[in-house]
Amino acid sequence: TRELLKRSKTADQARWKANLRSPLFLRFSLFDPDIFLARTLSFIKPLFGLFGLVLWLTATITATVLAGRHWPELTHNIADRVLAADNLLILWFVYPVVKILHEFGHGYAVKRWDGEVHEMGIMLLVLMPLPYVDASAASAFREKWRRILVGGAGILTELFVASLAMLFWVSLAPGLPRSIAFNVILVGSVSTLLFNANPLLRYDGYYMLADLLDIPNLAQRSINYLQYSVKKYLLKIPNTERPYIAPGERPWLAVYAVAAFFYRLFIYVGIILFIAGKFFIIGILLAIWAAGNMFALPLFKGVRFILANRSLHGRRLHAITVTGGSLAFVLLLLCVLPFPLWTNAEGVVWAPEDAMVRAGAGGFLQKLTVPGGSPVQKGQILANSSDPELEAQTKILRARLNEFELRYGAALATDPLKANIILEEREHIRTALGRAEEELADLTVRSPRDGLFVVPKEADLAGRFLRKGELIGYVLEAEKPVIRVVVPQTRVDLIRQRTTGVLLRFADHFDTIVPATVKREVPGGMEQLPSPTLSTAGGGQIAIDPTEQNNMKTFEKMFQFDIEIAQPRPALFLGGRVYTRFQHGYEPLALQWYRLLRQLFLKRFNV
């Protein structure tokens, strides 16, 4: 009994030490679920056989097909929809519920093959309470596929739940139930595949990969192998003990720890930025803690090893030289050597307002007098429209004007008072006729300037009724098409002061790089996009306010530049997406990263 109490105390101490080492992922054990799982296993056991496989495949395949059919609706403006305040509230409640089902999937899988599950509790992930279950008993299973199935049971459960949610989502009308189903789909598919199934994080995917490769304790063994390689090949320590490596393990051991470190760093940064955006002080403390855990502590251990470890006796100077040389090389690479500096942005082929050819009056377009793609001059007739009703009305007004001219002449000699009344009516008719004749003249469309006449939908125009002001085409400067590019405020100073060149790639001719120059900057920053093509809803990279979708309003102030191309381009590019790179010369990476970090703090935290 004393030994059991001692082991329990040691386990509790180890658990609290783990919480201190990973403050972003705190775990608290709550109860022993083994009895509950054993009593309810009979209801779940059929799902671990052929029936369960058929049911799971049927649901997931059906959901996949439905997702493909409804993909535009499912993914339309997804970033803005997910980040909307009301949806975040739904997500806050949906996420833990889905994860409870996930953890019970692990627990039942262990019990299915007579394992024991004695711990279930809460893990605080970014201050969100999430359930967890200790399924470590599966490591005692001899059959590899059983261990893999236990590791993947949670993923399979979430995908099944997401599939059921997909079936509900396609059949529900817009409202709260449909929003809940959408978030279940999001959590059970995207979140599960990106995090739980990712082998670079020590979640389900990691243990499944370790079992699949037959490399137990893959993460720690990878670290040990890298340490051995540094000691033997870099520090040249004699008689370095070589860890056991089975055939085929070396590539995995060499790569895994490095890949996991950078992915874990990416996750830490994302989580810390998220928390700091809500609770700045807590985010800073977590950042310091994470930096100490991932960088300062390993660095301290490394320096202590170099300066004091007995295995370096007689080779310490070599170790210091190699370490110092490596550090100097890294500093040279980051702080001295110049690297290309650029700003990537998106734009659209832009037609200014004075280049747009619009219908001057409503009417049926008879024909284009100039085919699209032809050079034209200012004032040249481009198209003729007709309006039979307007033409008939004009004839009637002309006839009435003639009639009143005659009546006025006859009345002038006999009844001057009546003549004045007729004269007044005649002037009204003359005014109406003038307006009608102006509208008739507007049916003839003329070029607003010299340039190339571009008609995007020329084949669809003949015989079509055009409303007044409706766009017909453009007259562009044939040699100098303009690209309207949108950039965030964080990069505008670089573009203004340090742009040495501009390179363009058109979306429909992506392999061709086109040189260009900055023509002008549109005055003032705007929260309005010039084209929906640039928004996330239109396939671009700029998020728009979901409450202001029709107005293309952005979350932050954007700046617009007009880019001029020195060489002629085909008209088909008009309105198309253009990928733009502003070149700013060269600068050391450390300065580039410092600028990005400074801009990040200014943008997110205003400090």
KETIDREN-666014 format. One record per residue: x, y, z of N, C-alpha, C in turn. Coordinates in steps of 0.001 Angstrom, whole numbers, plus 500000, padded with zeros to 6 digits. Layout:
<rs>
XYZXYZXYZ...
</rs>
This chain:
<rs>
500824498792500000500000500000500000500857501256500000501928501237500835502824502387500885503457502650499530503811501551498817504441501700497506503459502291496496502186501860496577501174502396495669500948503887495919500899504277497210500738505693497528501923506510497030503113505927497154504313506624496683504266506822495177503849505760494452503745505869492992502697506903492590501564506919493321500510507882493002501002509312493208501749509521494320502288510853494581503287511266493511504114510303493084505095510594492030504404510939490720503325510200490404502580510475489171501940511857489214501395512241490395500803513576490522501850514665490339503027514451490933504101515437490774504523515562489315504615514427488616504992514457487196503946515181486369502672514996486735501599515654485996501670517176486176501924517628487406502025519074487637503259519663486966504359518920486932505545519400486226505260519541484735504494518586484189504132518670482769503275519903482504502364520229483448501549521434483288502398522701483303503425522709484158504303523878484214505121524026482944505524522893482358506318522954481131505472523365479943504182523051479976503293523370478849502087524150479358502248525436479653501139526212480222499977526415479276500189526179477979499087526336477029498217525085476965498709523976477548497990522704477450497919522082478853497097522650479732496984522174481105495997521019481177496344519986481976495486518802482098495126518592483558493836518268483800493345518019485145492495516748485114492935515724485847492189514468485915490959514655486797489802514083486342488549514275487066487982512978487638487914511906486838487287510684487343487778509475486560487400508294487070487753507016486449486535506521485667486621506482484309485445506108483511485353504614483208486234503800483797486340502403483369485034501642483581484393501820484736483165501078485027482055501478484052481905502774483812480877503248482874481111502679481479482345502693481005482647502180479668482356500688479582482680499956480644482446498509480643480948498195480586480136498959481310478701498687481365477988499064480067478501500028479344477838500482478110478501499937476848479546499133477000480272498634475831479391497795474918478429497065475494477592496184474675476806496958473617476483498223473888475748499027472907476658499507471772477934499646472048478879500217471086479650499136470337479747497954470927480609496902470373480308496556468919479029496523468482478767496205467060479415497177466080479705498397466527480309499385465632481763499060465313482369498142466069483764497769465819483883496569464878482782496199464251482807495089463313482450495530461903482001494568461091481653494841459703480502495832459600479524495698460499478387496628460483478858498072460660479744498284461624480260499631461870481042500168460688481832499294460043482608499724458877481688500164457741480660499355457461479721499692456386478983500985456712478547501124457971477830502333458385478718503568458244479975503452458694480902504589458630481195504974457183481461503986456345481750504271454937480542504884454235479353504354454528478143504894453901477946506361454264478099506657455557477890508036456007478942508978455439480216508583455514481283509493455073481286509677453558481030508601452803480996508736451342479820509609450917478653509371451534477482510199451219477746511666451543478338511904452719478634513284453116479654513926452186480634513145451743481642513683450822481007514086449496480116513241448987479421513563447737478569514823447906477850514900449025477021516087449274477881517343449419479020517196450084479920518348450229480422518818448871480702517868447977481134518247446637480052518984445867478820518512446002477708519166445296477421520564445845477590520733447138477268522018447775478529522799448128479645522479447479480922523091447843480901524622447761480378525229446685480362526705446658479599527311447831478441526732448150477652527255449267478335526981450602478986525820450701479625525424451953480838526285452269481580526666451244482840527388451457482750528870451124481598529346450685481474530756450296481803531664451473482828532502451288483206533481452318483395532817453677484027531642453684484069530816454894484822531491456029485922532182455709486703532818456774485873533858457516485147534676456778484334535711457409483171535106458188482596534037457665481475533396458360481924532775459673483064532106459657483544531436460861483908532446461943484503533579461553484985534558462522483921535555462966482718535432462430481636536308462885481344536033464363480970537062465107480820536946466561479784535892466946478640535861466257477609534890466605478072533466466336478864533266465270479350531927464966480409531477465967481247532392466442482253532031467446481589531555468732480464532148469073479728531710470259479211530288470074478661529994468902478203528629468611479374527663468654480487528066468066481674527212468019482186526902469416482080527846470323482548527664471693481804526514472384480524526345472076479747525276472689479854523969471903479961524057470590479995522851469763481301522086469947482415522803470021483734522164470035483888521157471185483600521533472453483761520547473528482856519332473378481643519530472881480721518399472729481272517386471730481765517874470593482348516972469595483560516261470174484355516966470976485559516358471545485229515319472616484105515488473312483677514449474257483416513145473512482709513229472396482464512035471580483779511453471077484716512324470714486045511892470264486726511048471343486737511547472580487433510842473662486731509540474023485410509528473972484706508266474225485015507243473139485280507710471925485716506792470877486991506073471256487966506805471809489198506169472292488898505171473410488090505637474369487817504791475524487150503481475147486130503544474298485446502314473887486358501417473055487251502008472267488178501194471479489118500412472389489577501033473474490433500317474430489647499192475099488416499482475527487602498462476201487209497337475255487116497638473948486740496605472978487713495440473011488989495708473284489989494636473337490531494459474752489590494625475712489826494277477119490899495123477794491108496325477307492009497236478006491268497986479099491993498727479902491410499487480996491647500985480788490627501755481157490705503216481026490368503808482387491380504335483076491188504783484458491325506293484648491412507023483567491539508478483751490815509220482643489962510136483062489306511045482134489246512408482806489471513452482043489522514766482667489375515889481669489848517046482086489727518271481297491120518793480968491291519188479719492515519851479289492137521260478848492856522249479371492616523637478969493488523959477770492863524036476610493556524396475375493158525822475014494091526751475143493815528177474925492618528615475777492636528183477058491608528533478031490251527927477705490174527042476718488923526364476399488969524963477022487993524614477873487998523286478490487635522200477485488523521232477340488302520117476430488524518808477178487716517802476894487897516521477580489089515751477028489641514877477865490667513945477401490487512628478147490982511553477565490930510241478186492296509585478050492708508865479075493997508177479063493802506794478446494239506663477185494109505386476471495452504689476346496360504968477299497709504405477208497731502890477359496639502307477875496600500846478005496702500163476652496389500874475578496467500278474241497898499938473857498878500569474508500274500269474173500642498836474511499835498184475359500107496786475706499511495805474701498720496282473737498146495393472729499256494879471819499262493595471564500306493021470711500080493350469238498816493328468808498523493555467398498651495048467052499450495322466027499668496709465620498362497383465209497535496688464450496340497314463911495372497716465018495396496979466165494540497365467284495019498675467908496319498812468061496861500060468617496546501237467689496690500997466375496395502064465411494913502428465449494050501423465570492612501692465600492223502464466857492837502134467990492577502903469209493005504355469009494181504548468407494654505904468154493759506667467200493187505969466224492348506628465226490873506627465544490466506004466666489039505901466980488398507271467154489117508187467785488570509530467964488378510249466643489362510104465749489264510728464427488093510144463651487967508811463683486863508159462977485517508605463541485457508747464866484213509197465499483839510600465040484822511506465045484538512886464633484126512966463169484784512201462315484413512221460901482997511688460701482615510671461491481256510134461400480235511181461859480539511851462973479639512897463475479538514037462462480671514415461863480660515472460847479839515052459633479894513764459282479106513270458152477614513363458440477217512984459657475804513125460026475382514592460007476273515467460483475962516901460463475804517408459036476574516837458107476461517232456707475084516863456159474589515697456537473261515273456085472185516229456594472332516670457843471373517633458391471521518995457724472756519407457486473009520748456948472341520952455589472399519943454725471831520111453384470305520113453407469706519609454488468245519517454528467599520595455389468410521378456105467861522395456998467803523754456316466826524552456723466737525934456247467703526794457055468118527938456502469023528816457253468458529165458621469305529111459625468897529380460994469889528778461960469548528784463245470453528291464282470794526810464120469808525906463882470178524493463711471161524265462563470985524984461463471905524824460332473294525361460684473356526440461443474645526978461869475363526001462793474618525354463681475226524348464558475777523194463729474995522729462747475460521643461879476722522048461123476767523290460646477952523769459925479192523727460811479056524142462060480199524146462968480621522739463363479673521828463463480033520427463709480839519878462534480429520218461314481191519815460126482599520377460193482709521635460554484011522298460614484920521639461644484393521409462840485199520822463914485524519364463616484524518612463159484713517184462969485521516804461752485708517719460815486483517381459617487772518185459540487665519494459352488861520330459168489745520308460402489158520599461578489942520648462810490567519292463123489803518230462938490318516896463242491477516517462337491329516773461052492372516374460111493630517225460260493478518498460612494642519384460722495381519227462040494680518845463109495321518797464422495412517368464959494275516737465211494323515397465794495029514396464899494800514502463598495410513541462678496822513937462270497304515099462709498642515558462326499688514840463166500576514078462561501567513315463332502660514174463944502749515464463579503787516331464141503404516864465517502148516710465907501705517028467257501460515719467989501721515708469270501595514449470018500143514171470375499363514044469317497979513642469466497799512309468742496590512046468307496285510730467748497172510375466560497371511326465655498163511047464464499580510620464787500159511187465840501530510827466234501610509364466647500691508932467504500733507551467982500396506570466865499509506965465975499208506101464833500438505940463939501157507051463692502366506975462871503430506121463540503606506303464850504612505514465567504293504025465494503017503675465649502633502262465548502766501751464122502406502587463154502494502171461757503938501904461347504863502746461812506281502592461466507003501612462374506304501160463419506945500308464432508154501009465045507980502305465324509025503081465996508412503644467271508426502873468364507861503387469611508657504588470118507954505497470798508588506700471355509343507466470273508696507655469128509338508255467957509919509631468259509171510475468943509626511849469171510906511890469994510924511188471139512112511215471989513297510540471323513052509461470608514156508776469925514730509645468812513878510437468169514380511346467147515290512407467767514883512935468939515728513906469643517053513266470038516994512048470568518221511350470971519147511123469780518574510797468632519402510559467445520078511846466982519356512962467021519962514237466637521069514638467608520837514405468907521887514698469887523122513833469640522906512575469349524029511676469038524788512161467808524073512585466775524724513048465544525577514287465804525060515220466642525829516425466962527090516064467737526949515193468720528111514811469535529171514092468712528743513196467843529710512369467121530316513091465920529493513749465121529981514289463848530345515777463912529741516522464844530045517949464930531066518238466026530811517677467214531734517910468331532868516897468387532749515809467615533804514794467520534120514176468881533090513907469664533302513280470969533577511799470760534726511292471219535038509872471016534153508981471884533957507777471410533207506755472145531775507200472473531197508006471579529798508404471774528892507192471600528047506967472593527174505791472552526111505967471474526087505023470563525149505098469443523806504509469853522708505270469700521392504701470031521027503591469056520205502684469541519796501575468671518896502104467555519236501742466339518459502155465173518189500925464320516926500572464177516557499428463349516625499826461877516730498854460996516758499171459557515522499972459138515752501048458399514664501886457910514243503000458849514782503025460079514369504053461035515129505370460875516356505310460336517221506486460336516575507723459679515971507614458471515372508824457868514282509444458737513453508613459366512382509134460213512947509815461454513959509205462067514551509788463266515260511105462957515837511216461761516569512430461393515634513595461105514432513297460635513537514358460164512483514736461194511988513776461958510778514009462748510939515138463759511986515123464570512127516119465638512208517533465077512916517711463964513050519040463358511692519525462852510981518650462125509670519032461594508688519325462723508707518497463776507792518704464897508098520005465630509383520354465745509756521602466423509168522808465700509343522866464399508861524033463654507337524076463615506693522918463529505230522933463535504713523335464910505367522844465970504968523236467325505186524730467539506282525263466991506533526704467077505419527486466383505001526998465222503905527635464487502624527637465321502324526526465983501123526433466808501221527371468010502389527384468663502583528274469810502343529729469420502930530145468308502797531534467868501330531868467606500628530975466900499218531216466613498378531326467873498618530432468829497840530449470068498143531699470888499421532047470989499807533221471781499227534494471176499271534615469854498695535794469207497192535872469457496543534721469430495098534697469676494782535168471093495523534630472083495271535012473471495626536472473705496774536905473166497211538287473376496224539282472786495521538888471725494522539779471154493360540029472097493100539073473007492011539230473976492538539680475343493661539059475776494249539343477087495746539556476884496123540813476699497489541130476264498529540658477280498335540945478559499325540594479580499504539081479652498381538353479630498474536886479666499214536376478440498932536964477280499626536549476063501120536781476149501531537934476709502962538217476852503609537221477809502947536928478927503500535959479879503644534583479238502640534180478472502723532891477784503826532899476739504015534035476067505089534130475075506450533975475743506626534622476897507890534491477632508094533052478076507016532435478568507096531051479020507444530116477861506771530314476745507031529462475583508445529665475055508910530930475028510271531199474561511293530544475474511028530601476771511942529942477699511945528439477535510754527872477315510634526419477191511233525900475895511060526648474798511491526163473487512893526620473101513355527749473675514647528300473250515629528466474410515214529201475450516157529532476520516639528291477266515715527415477644516107526218478396517007525293477584516653524949476333517590524134475534518935524825475318518921526150475135520179526873474947521029526814476210520391526992477366521123526906478633521740525521478814520971524488478519521499523128478643522654522899477677522532523450476465523603523286475491524883523975475922524769525220476430525957525949476901526586525235478087525756524761479000526290524034480158527005522762479727526457522096478718527114520888478214528480521229477613528540522298476820529798522679476171530854523075477196530457523777478251531423524327479199531784523376480327530911522420480657531149521647481879531071520138481719530576519620480598530404518174480495531750517460480414531861516369481155533130515642481229533491514967479920532508514640479117532806513938477858533607514803476894533651516113477139534413517021476267535818517298476798536222516566477815537571516760478368538617516510477282539465517504477069540490517413476032540009517874474673538697518083474510538158518529473220537244519742473396537332520363474567536447521490474855536718522682473939538006522947473660538339524062472774537760523835471382537833522582470909537238522252469605535728522472469637535096522045470735533645522194470849533251523668470873534013524485471630533717525917471690533927526559470322535004526135469623535282526695468298534168526350467316533759525083467312532704524649466392531388525350466717531060525404468009529810526057468412529835527544468090530961528197468432531085529619468131531057529895466642531734529033465861531710529199464410530318529026463840529576528038464368528201527825463899527320529022464239527498529554465467526727530728465868527080531934465003528386532103464730528813533221463883528242533093462478528190531856461967527624531639460631526144532003460605525416531608461660523987531935461728523782533445461810524599534117462647524494535577462756524835536254461436525861535737460759526221536288459452525076536115458467524458534927458504523365534631457579522159535524457843521861535775459119520649536512459468520846538023459505522004538473459936522183539897460232523055540652459242523794539949458391524730540634457504524395540415456033524242539160455644524023538863454228522675539414453763522651540134452641521383540688452137520563539636451392519267539692451585518331538806450899517278539659450193516693539132449124515681539917448403514524540318449314514066541532449137512933542068449890511852542465448894510646541991449127509566542313448200508231542345448934507230542868448258505855542881448739504971542246447680504237541212448055503289540570447148501890541132447391501189541393446327499826541925446421499025541436445223497716541656445290496832541287444191496161542535443630495873542482442351495181543584441700494288543068440590493655543999439903492807543657438759493144544600437614492955544091436393493098544968435234491985546008435319492376547252435331491462548326435726491161549257434563489912549618434437489506550617433445489008551844434187489646553005434019489167554216434694487795554623434173487114555472434914485741555855434575485651556497433199486659557307432828486582557975431527486879557032430369487201555764430690487423554786429627486195553914429389485177554057430222484008553193430119483031553725429069482550552820428235481566553153427200480205552676427695479287553613427915477976553278428457476876553739427506475743553058427620474581553450426818474070554801427306473931555760426380473447557089426756471959557132427002471222556167426431469772556104426607469345554656426463468178554337427043467673552982426929467207552676425524467594551488425017467189551122423662467771549782423264467323549296422090467816548029421562469059548286420708470143547608421057471380547802420303471239547151418928471353547953417879471240547412416521472541546747416088473638547459416244474923546900415838476049547755416397477223547128416457478443547867416750479026548340415428479222549616415299479803550129414054481304549885413984481890549596415153483324549284415217483473547977415984484095546962415397484256545701416119485213545849417293485006545018418322485896545038419469487328544731419072488268545405419748489674545223419433490211546211418431489353547125417940489777548105416932490200549406417608491189550098417045491547551425417552490486552442417150490155553354418047489129554357417776489635555724418224488934556764417765489264558130418133488125558733418940488447559754419703487446560419420525486321560971419642485065560674420024483902561132419279483461560194418181484228559164417880483869558229416816482665557397417244481739557165416276480550556365416574480950554903416765480533554331417911480867552941418232479673552007418071478466552504418321477284551645418257476042552498418051475027551856417470473729552503417261472639551676417923471771552357418665470629551693419285469348552316418753468267551606418982466970552126418533465949551965419646464995552907419652463888552862420598462632553243419827461900552248419270460728552549418436459722553462419131459523553279420401458565554114421125459040555561421174460334555752421430460877557110421471460832557759420091461131556952419060461088557495417698459663557910417323458677557077417672457275557427417388456859558673418163457286558746419424456955559916420240457570561180419650458789561057419123459453562224418518458697562692417281458244561738416441457474562104415245456186562812415631455526562300416665454280562924417117454537564351417605455620564522418357455933565858418866456263566826417730456951566331416706457261567190415557455978567600414827455077566614414660453808566924413988452996567928414801452969567751416109452217568681416961452853570068416939454201570084416885454866571386416820454493572122415537454456571391414421454041572009413147452595572498413234451770571652413837450361572027413980450220573324414780450940573415415895450820574609416741451470575830416096452464575591415235453030576722414481451945577331413579451187576452412896450126576930412006449007577593412801448614576981413901447537577550414720447953578904415306449220578987415681449699580256416241449663581365415183450088581015413943450070582008412858448655582472412535447692581521412550446301581879412249445690582719413360445991582377414625445382583095415758446013584454415985447229584625415557447938585878415827447227587072415176446616586832414000445967587937413270444552588197413774443895587222414346442483587363414711442246587452416220443029586732417011442797586667418468444144586623419193444743587774419492446070587807420129446117587064421470445017587123422272445008586424423560445123584919423366444328584405422407444401582972422104445767582615421542446342583522420767447666583265420189448714583101421287448595583905422362449555583780423472449437582423424168448180581944424315447979580623424930448592579534424054448354579618422740448925578636421803450448578709421824450968579917421936452425580087421966453038579385423181452360579525424317452871578874425536452860577352425384451769576813424831451692575365424612452738574917423600452949575760422571453956575420421557455354575306422190455658576208423129456980576162423766457139574900424616456051574479425254456108573219426016456417572047425082455741572037423929455978570965422953457405571036422427457889572255422178459254572407421666460278571862422698460032572146423982460938571646425033460918570120425085459699569529425024459586568070425045460266567457423832460117568106422685460761567611421464462286567683421595462773568758422206464220568877422392464770567748423247464035567420424337464482566311425192464447564993424434463387564770423656463274563525422893464389563408421862464704564527421202465777564493420199467151564262420848467320564790422085468570564521422805468685563037423136467570562438423552467585561009423854467848560199422594467262560631421475467553559944420209469031560040419862469608561217420094471038561387419815471877560510420733471390560326421993472138559493422942472107558020422565471173557635421695471157556247421224472373555939420361473011556962419875474265556789419134475414556893420134476143555787420314477215555718421317478526556132420670479220557083421324480477557587420783481631557295421744482813557268421189484010556990421980484336558172422883484595557905424195484921559015425099486351559518424947487213558730424268488608559156424107489274558290423051490517558596422740491293557769421817491755556507422539491820555392421792492320554166422393491836552938421665491861551818422384491463550527421825490082550180422349489133549924421438487762549603421816487701548143422244487338547922423504487292546573424074485858546270424475485321545153423967483952544744424278484007543339424874483852543194426203483992541875426828483004540837426316481731541221426062480711540259425640480081540721424329480899540842423323480454541400422048479367540554421400479506539232421471478554538356420782477156538431421388477060538867422662475762538888423334475036540226423203475646541193422553475075542541422551474038542780421459474202542172420303473333542459419158471867542184419494470996543196419297469564543046419530469155543121420978470094543297421880469780543310423306469347544704423743468405544763424681467964546047425216468948546504426285469466547698426127470418548273427073469751549406427839469830549335429154469305550426429971470266551615429930469751552771430228470590553965430246471705553796431281472943554035430868474100553906431744474695552519431797474075551547431100474610550182431136475932550110430371476862549343430942478209549253430371478203548431429087478807548989428046478960548289426763480382547774426601481340548588426929482734548202426766483645549286427297484867549273426810485874550221427274486679550730426080487217551921426247488220552421425312489503552594426113490437551680425903491671551652426685492828552182425867493790552718426571495023553101425910495734551824425507495841551591424219496273550289423707497634549874424221498544550816424406499899550459424790500102550412426297499158550962427079499407551102428500498184550724429335497840549456429422496762549062430327497166549318431775496189549602432626496439549947434022495980548812434927496802548499435939496451547501436940496209548225438256495040548028438863494740548617440169495094547568441234496108547872442045496639546950443051496295547474444438495914546554445331495541546909446695496570546327447659497092547157448562498101546711449532497678547154450929498074546403451968497740546803453339498599547970453798498159548600454859498854549777455375500266549445455841500493548200456293501804547830456816502894547826455753502516547771454475503532547695453417503583548952452553502726549905452840502610551042451929503872551906451937504537552056453084505756552869453126506873552246452298506994550923452356508001550249451527507743550501450049506487550426449652506154550622448237506415552067447826506103553004448693506319554414448362507801554758448257508608554234449171509975554719449320511046553799448735510760552493448631511852551584448281511545550676447100510552551002446318510227550168445162511244550404444050511921549325443662512900549409442572512374548796441283511286548072441360510708547454440174509410546754440527508606546473439509507323545800439699507218544677438676506824543487439144506627542335438268505184541860438404504579541493437269503180541067437245503058539669436670502065538937437189501643537660436599500125537712436460499639537536435238498198537511435015497670536112435308496494536045435934495961534764436383495794533774435243495393534254434053495170533333432948496411533151432072497512533801432415498803533553431764499883533584432844499744532668433802500546532745435017502033532524434761502370531808433725503780531516433458504543532723432919503844533740432491504491534911431892504675536007432935505914536470433096506224537576434006506316538866433200505558539873433605505473541132432861506037542261433719507068542965433262507580544119434021506625545303433935506615546120434975505710547271435019506313548344435917505627549466436002506053550575436858504848551131437599505119551771438742504054552421439504503702553735438823502443553859438390501998555076437709501598556152438705500786555765439682500362556734440686499754555997441866499632556684442980498934556173444155497585556858444261496550556065444460495221556638444659495218557359446002494868558632446050494975559399447297494146558795448425494775558710449605494059558298450807493845556805450913493848556307452141493521554909452375492021554700452359491605553499451976490177553202451855489875551871452523488639551723452958488148550448453467487188549819452461487405550122451208486531549663450132487387549068449020487070547859448596487817547230447515487328547746446164488230547899445208487798548358443883487061547290443098487249546018443484486613544922442746486379543750443687485224543074443589484981541891444430485935540751444136486624540803443004487597539762442661488696539667443704489012540768444370490110540804445328489711540296446707488422540123446970487962539682448284488026538170448398487964537675449627487949536231449843486725535597449200485625536344449142484423535821448485484631535643446994485512536450446403485788536356444970487023535550444645487583534867445646488779534060445420490073534780445717489989536010446244491188536761446582491652536491448000492537537357448496493147537154449804492688538158450851491871539116450492491491540182451416490129539870452021490089539754453354488831539465454038487956540709454065486669540493453914485714541604453950484792541435455142484219542528455572483290542534456698482022541785456285481682540671456962480502539900456537479201540666456674479184541699457494477961542502457623477845543555456537478900543724455722478908544749454669479328544151453333478857542938453035479350542225451858479070542986450567477915543595450466477574544258449206478465545465448929479023546026449991479842547224449827481330546915449706481721545653449781483121545261449690483976545993450727483459546113451946484181546822452998485178545894453661486410546351453802487471545559454409487546545838455909488250544942456625488406545120458063489436546196458398490353546453457495491400547435457747491552548348456540492229549452456761492436550424455694493419549865454673493058549971453398493890549491452301494269550676451409495417550517450743495898551564449844495970551008448424495641551868447460495545551432446069496590552144445217497206551349444332498197551877443401497805551474441986498017552386441058497832552084439640499185551729439047499239550539438453500474550027437864500341550076436351501366550582435697501341550752434247502267549738433590501761549091432524502544548113431772503081548786430519504346548561430263504983549237429128504664548576427800504207547307427828503972546581426587502485546282426429501965546188425207500532545924425003500147544543425493498910544434425989498384543163426468497032542913425821496643541654425629495341541338425036494192541824425911493070542107425270491916542644425983491309541647426957491596540357426799490967539357427645491384539499429101492434540265429358492868540450430735491968541409431506491124542150430814490326543188431451489469542606432577489639543142433786488889542680434941489449541437435578490509540854434998491087539636435539492027539909436700492312538855437447493195538969438599494646539067438149495411539887438846496828540073438540497619539940439836498605539049439831499488538877440981500685539814440814500911540638441810501888541721441709502985541547442747504215541807442339505353541814443268506097543138443138506127543892444242506925545113444315508310544743444843509337545021444094510699544704444505511298545894445254511919545586446411512474546642447260513982546493447466514658545810446595516099545650446752516431544508447696517487544698448514517985543631449386518129544158450809517974543217451769518055543581453180518284542304453991519079542345455074519279541149455908517960540625456465517912539319456669516681538698457152516276539227458521517254539494459388516924539975460731516141541283460669516532542188459791515810543449459652514417543230459073514296542300458126512980542009457555512047541437458621512568540499459426511749539891460470511392540899461555512343541779461890512057542802462900510925543709462427510959544101461152509907544959460613508551544256460689508513542980460308507256542234460367506744542129461800507663541861462743507265541749464147506749543081464672507417544154464320506997545485464761505626545837464193505421545533462923504129545812462302503029544955462917503379543714463281502405542834463909501943543403465245502885543886466044502525544460467338501705545735467163502065546556466190501306547780465959499886547477465495499764546481464630498465546167464047497537545489465048498064544499465780497206543690466643497049544282468041498121544908468549498095545338469944498272546846470116498541547549469001498705549006469042499787549433470030500874548678470073502010549014470947503300548934470153
</rs>
